[in-house]
């Protein structure tokens, strides 16, 4: 799960419900990159880097 929010500080760093956060303002490109990253992680791949504008949630 990816969170999109205007207030990323309200989502705790240790939230186990999601993979990452994309904070507003964000571009369509940032959302697509975050979704691609999440799909790769779910497929068992290890993406080289976290997309710009996305913050991972500690798991």
Buried (B, 14 or more C-beta within 10 A) or exposed (E): EBBBEEEEEEBEEEBEEBBBBBBEEBEEEBBEBBBEBBEEBEEEEEEEEEBEBBBEBEE
